[in-house]
């Protein structure tokens, strides 16, 4: 290149369109008449295209559509709006600086993109909403194969072989000696035969038998319903024993809101047992078969005869077997 040829810094400014109009016209006339400068300009343009293409590929997967073009257009506009006060002084490091800028072109573009993305408004690129947590439902249950605590020939009732979950609305019958564990999210249920129960969307209907429940986490709307009482637990471990004479509730932890079939309401807040007769009356003692139940106001009545205690596993023992 001769002494009249354009410097590398001048060629860079010419390609970036940052020269004043008079300077740009003078550089264009020289490039058209100088074979060496034309080759230099072509080489610089090719290098810049390759560097820009590489940077675009690296960030295209994370940049919203059209955002890259908008940022580059803004950068060009800002550069072209700057007035040029005169030609910069040449120095010995001009060639090195020019090469360094183009070698670092991908990094420079990535910085521009990061700044541009940080300026976007929430209305233009709103944050993605967090996925909603599925509401509590007994449909999300997992059942283990029934097992027997008695004779090996105990049958699984009306459960089909290979059962993996309890179908909503289907009456489940467990025979004497059979037991069934069911999980709903982190909640654990245990049913001990002879038991008859049905799963609904948010309720377990126990027609008869012993069932135990350990609730952990969200269980909004969950209820256990027997013919005698509706149980609404709050962070609770409890057992339900439904018999012909009524229902026995055993609270281990948490709290229970109870509504009997006659509309009477009670609340258990400490570990305790409570009985609900088939007529909906609450009592601290088991109702006598064939006799009227003890009224709620008289919890200190004499205890009933023990020979009427129903046989089989008690609710307390069932909870301890979890």
Secondary structure, 3 states (H helix, E strand, C coil): CCCCCCCHHHHHHHHHCCCCHHHHHHHHHHHHHCHHHHHHHHHHHHHHHHHHHHHHHHHCCCCCCCHHHHHHHHHHHHHHHCCCCCCCCCCCCHHHHHHHHHHCHHHHHHHHHHHHHHCCCCCCCCCCCCCCCCCCCCCCEEECCCEECCCCCCCCCCCCCCCCCCCCCCEEEECCCEEEEEEECCEEEEEEEEEEEEECCCEEEEEEEEEEEECCCCCCCCEEECCCEEEEEEEEEEEEEEECCEEEEEEEEEEEEEEECCCCEEEECCCEEEEEECCCCEECCCCCCCCCCCCCCCCCCCCCCHHHCCCCCCHHHHHHCC
